[in-house]
Amino acid sequence: MALPIRSASRAARQLETIIEYIAADSPRYAAVFAKRIMQAVRAIPANPEMGRIIPEYGDTKLREKILHGYRIVYRITPQTVEIAAICHGSRLIQNALDEPSE
């Protein structure tokens, strides 16, 4: 059975910022990108351990899925899958995870 999914407010803000940035050049591509990210996020709970262990951390419960150069970082807990951050692959993951969640 798939775990419930929840998103940290930090991840929601990061995604919104990314979509706004893309929309400045192409509103159409921003909408397509947002749809693809949401599809990828919704697919994670069915098999959360398929995501790659983040090399910078080595924690088996902190994983990522990469889509179009962006990292969807999530944490697996016994009760949920939490989307912890969404950032460009060139960005230091620690900086993305250190942003305040509230």
ChimeraX commands (.cxc) that place a marker at each C-alpha (Angstrom):
marker #1 position 0.00,0.00,0.00 radius 0.5
marker #1 position 1.29,3.45,-0.91 radius 0.5
marker #1 position 2.25,5.81,1.87 radius 0.5
marker #1 position 0.44,9.13,2.13 radius 0.5
marker #1 position 2.38,12.06,0.72 radius 0.5
marker #1 position 2.85,15.49,2.20 radius 0.5
marker #1 position 4.82,18.46,1.02 radius 0.5
marker #1 position 6.89,20.78,3.17 radius 0.5
marker #1 position 5.86,24.39,2.64 radius 0.5
marker #1 position 9.49,24.99,1.58 radius 0.5
marker #1 position 9.08,22.55,-1.36 radius 0.5
marker #1 position 5.80,24.16,-2.42 radius 0.5
marker #1 position 7.44,27.61,-2.42 radius 0.5
marker #1 position 10.44,26.32,-4.35 radius 0.5
marker #1 position 8.21,24.78,-7.01 radius 0.5
marker #1 position 6.19,27.98,-7.31 radius 0.5
marker #1 position 9.40,29.99,-7.78 radius 0.5
marker #1 position 10.67,27.59,-10.45 radius 0.5
marker #1 position 7.38,27.71,-12.36 radius 0.5
marker #1 position 7.30,31.53,-12.21 radius 0.5
marker #1 position 10.87,31.64,-13.53 radius 0.5
marker #1 position 10.04,29.33,-16.45 radius 0.5
marker #1 position 6.77,31.18,-17.15 radius 0.5
marker #1 position 8.67,34.44,-17.67 radius 0.5
marker #1 position 9.99,32.91,-20.91 radius 0.5
marker #1 position 7.26,30.40,-21.74 radius 0.5
marker #1 position 3.96,30.20,-19.88 radius 0.5
marker #1 position 3.05,27.13,-21.94 radius 0.5
marker #1 position 6.21,25.23,-21.01 radius 0.5
marker #1 position 5.78,26.30,-17.37 radius 0.5
marker #1 position 2.34,24.65,-17.33 radius 0.5
marker #1 position 3.70,21.48,-18.95 radius 0.5
marker #1 position 6.63,21.40,-16.51 radius 0.5
marker #1 position 4.32,21.87,-13.50 radius 0.5
marker #1 position 2.13,18.99,-14.70 radius 0.5
marker #1 position 5.15,16.69,-15.14 radius 0.5
marker #1 position 6.56,17.54,-11.72 radius 0.5
marker #1 position 3.20,16.85,-10.08 radius 0.5
marker #1 position 2.90,13.51,-11.91 radius 0.5
marker #1 position 6.38,12.55,-10.71 radius 0.5
marker #1 position 5.55,13.57,-7.13 radius 0.5
marker #1 position 2.30,11.58,-7.15 radius 0.5
marker #1 position 4.17,8.48,-8.38 radius 0.5
marker #1 position 6.70,8.47,-5.52 radius 0.5
marker #1 position 4.53,6.99,-2.72 radius 0.5
marker #1 position 3.76,3.82,-4.68 radius 0.5
marker #1 position 7.43,2.82,-4.56 radius 0.5
marker #1 position 9.45,5.41,-2.62 radius 0.5
marker #1 position 12.64,3.38,-2.44 radius 0.5
marker #1 position 13.05,3.51,-6.23 radius 0.5
marker #1 position 14.41,7.03,-5.86 radius 0.5
marker #1 position 18.15,7.48,-5.75 radius 0.5
marker #1 position 19.85,7.87,-2.38 radius 0.5
marker #1 position 21.24,11.40,-2.36 radius 0.5
marker #1 position 25.02,11.06,-2.70 radius 0.5
marker #1 position 25.72,14.14,-0.56 radius 0.5
marker #1 position 23.95,12.56,2.42 radius 0.5
marker #1 position 24.05,8.77,2.05 radius 0.5
marker #1 position 20.87,8.47,4.15 radius 0.5
marker #1 position 18.64,5.66,2.83 radius 0.5
marker #1 position 15.53,7.56,3.93 radius 0.5
marker #1 position 16.45,10.77,2.06 radius 0.5
marker #1 position 16.05,10.20,-1.67 radius 0.5
marker #1 position 15.54,12.06,-4.90 radius 0.5
marker #1 position 13.92,11.77,-8.26 radius 0.5
marker #1 position 15.43,13.81,-11.09 radius 0.5
marker #1 position 13.17,15.27,-13.77 radius 0.5
marker #1 position 14.31,17.64,-16.53 radius 0.5
marker #1 position 17.37,18.69,-14.52 radius 0.5
marker #1 position 15.41,19.33,-11.31 radius 0.5
marker #1 position 15.72,17.36,-8.10 radius 0.5
marker #1 position 12.61,16.28,-6.22 radius 0.5
marker #1 position 14.00,15.52,-2.77 radius 0.5
marker #1 position 11.90,13.47,-0.38 radius 0.5
marker #1 position 12.16,11.83,3.00 radius 0.5
marker #1 position 10.63,8.43,3.73 radius 0.5
marker #1 position 9.17,7.98,7.21 radius 0.5
marker #1 position 7.19,5.02,8.54 radius 0.5
marker #1 position 3.95,7.02,8.13 radius 0.5
marker #1 position 4.50,9.28,5.09 radius 0.5
marker #1 position 6.61,10.38,2.19 radius 0.5
marker #1 position 7.51,14.05,2.66 radius 0.5
marker #1 position 8.57,16.16,-0.29 radius 0.5
marker #1 position 11.40,18.09,1.36 radius 0.5
marker #1 position 12.69,20.25,-1.51 radius 0.5
marker #1 position 12.48,20.85,-5.24 radius 0.5
marker #1 position 15.47,22.54,-6.82 radius 0.5
marker #1 position 17.59,22.75,-9.94 radius 0.5
marker #1 position 20.22,20.03,-10.16 radius 0.5
marker #1 position 23.04,22.58,-10.24 radius 0.5
marker #1 position 22.02,23.97,-6.86 radius 0.5
marker #1 position 23.65,22.72,-3.68 radius 0.5
marker #1 position 21.09,20.41,-2.12 radius 0.5
marker #1 position 22.08,21.47,1.39 radius 0.5
marker #1 position 21.08,25.05,0.58 radius 0.5
marker #1 position 17.69,23.90,-0.71 radius 0.5
marker #1 position 17.10,21.80,2.41 radius 0.5
marker #1 position 18.27,24.59,4.73 radius 0.5
marker #1 position 15.66,27.06,3.50 radius 0.5
marker #1 position 13.05,27.66,6.20 radius 0.5
marker #1 position 9.99,25.45,5.83 radius 0.5
marker #1 position 7.53,27.97,7.22 radius 0.5
marker link #1:1,2 radius 0.2
marker link #1:2,3 radius 0.2
marker link #1:3,4 radius 0.2
marker link #1:4,5 radius 0.2
marker link #1:5,6 radius 0.2
marker link #1:6,7 radius 0.2
marker link #1:7,8 radius 0.2
marker link #1:8,9 radius 0.2
marker link #1:9,10 radius 0.2
marker link #1:10,11 radius 0.2
marker link #1:11,12 radius 0.2
marker link #1:12,13 radius 0.2
marker link #1:13,14 radius 0.2
marker link #1:14,15 radius 0.2
marker link #1:15,16 radius 0.2
marker link #1:16,17 radius 0.2
marker link #1:17,18 radius 0.2
marker link #1:18,19 radius 0.2
marker link #1:19,20 radius 0.2
marker link #1:20,21 radius 0.2
marker link #1:21,22 radius 0.2
marker link #1:22,23 radius 0.2
marker link #1:23,24 radius 0.2
marker link #1:24,25 radius 0.2
marker link #1:25,26 radius 0.2
marker link #1:26,27 radius 0.2
marker link #1:27,28 radius 0.2
marker link #1:28,29 radius 0.2
marker link #1:29,30 radius 0.2
marker link #1:30,31 radius 0.2
marker link #1:31,32 radius 0.2
marker link #1:32,33 radius 0.2
marker link #1:33,34 radius 0.2
marker link #1:34,35 radius 0.2
marker link #1:35,36 radius 0.2
marker link #1:36,37 radius 0.2
marker link #1:37,38 radius 0.2
marker link #1:38,39 radius 0.2
marker link #1:39,40 radius 0.2
marker link #1:40,41 radius 0.2
marker link #1:41,42 radius 0.2
marker link #1:42,43 radius 0.2
marker link #1:43,44 radius 0.2
marker link #1:44,45 radius 0.2
marker link #1:45,46 radius 0.2
marker link #1:46,47 radius 0.2
marker link #1:47,48 radius 0.2
marker link #1:48,49 radius 0.2
marker link #1:49,50 radius 0.2
marker link #1:50,51 radius 0.2
marker link #1:51,52 radius 0.2
marker link #1:52,53 radius 0.2
marker link #1:53,54 radius 0.2
marker link #1:54,55 radius 0.2
marker link #1:55,56 radius 0.2
marker link #1:56,57 radius 0.2
marker link #1:57,58 radius 0.2
marker link #1:58,59 radius 0.2
marker link #1:59,60 radius 0.2
marker link #1:60,61 radius 0.2
marker link #1:61,62 radius 0.2
marker link #1:62,63 radius 0.2
marker link #1:63,64 radius 0.2
marker link #1:64,65 radius 0.2
marker link #1:65,66 radius 0.2
marker link #1:66,67 radius 0.2
marker link #1:67,68 radius 0.2
marker link #1:68,69 radius 0.2
marker link #1:69,70 radius 0.2
marker link #1:70,71 radius 0.2
marker link #1:71,72 radius 0.2
marker link #1:72,73 radius 0.2
marker link #1:73,74 radius 0.2
marker link #1:74,75 radius 0.2
marker link #1:75,76 radius 0.2
marker link #1:76,77 radius 0.2
marker link #1:77,78 radius 0.2
marker link #1:78,79 radius 0.2
marker link #1:79,80 radius 0.2
marker link #1:80,81 radius 0.2
marker link #1:81,82 radius 0.2
marker link #1:82,83 radius 0.2
marker link #1:83,84 radius 0.2
marker link #1:84,85 radius 0.2
marker link #1:85,86 radius 0.2
marker link #1:86,87 radius 0.2
marker link #1:87,88 radius 0.2
marker link #1:88,89 radius 0.2
marker link #1:89,90 radius 0.2
marker link #1:90,91 radius 0.2
marker link #1:91,92 radius 0.2
marker link #1:92,93 radius 0.2
marker link #1:93,94 radius 0.2
marker link #1:94,95 radius 0.2
marker link #1:95,96 radius 0.2
marker link #1:96,97 radius 0.2
marker link #1:97,98 radius 0.2
marker link #1:98,99 radius 0.2
marker link #1:99,100 radius 0.2
marker link #1:100,101 radius 0.2
marker link #1:101,102 radius 0.2
view
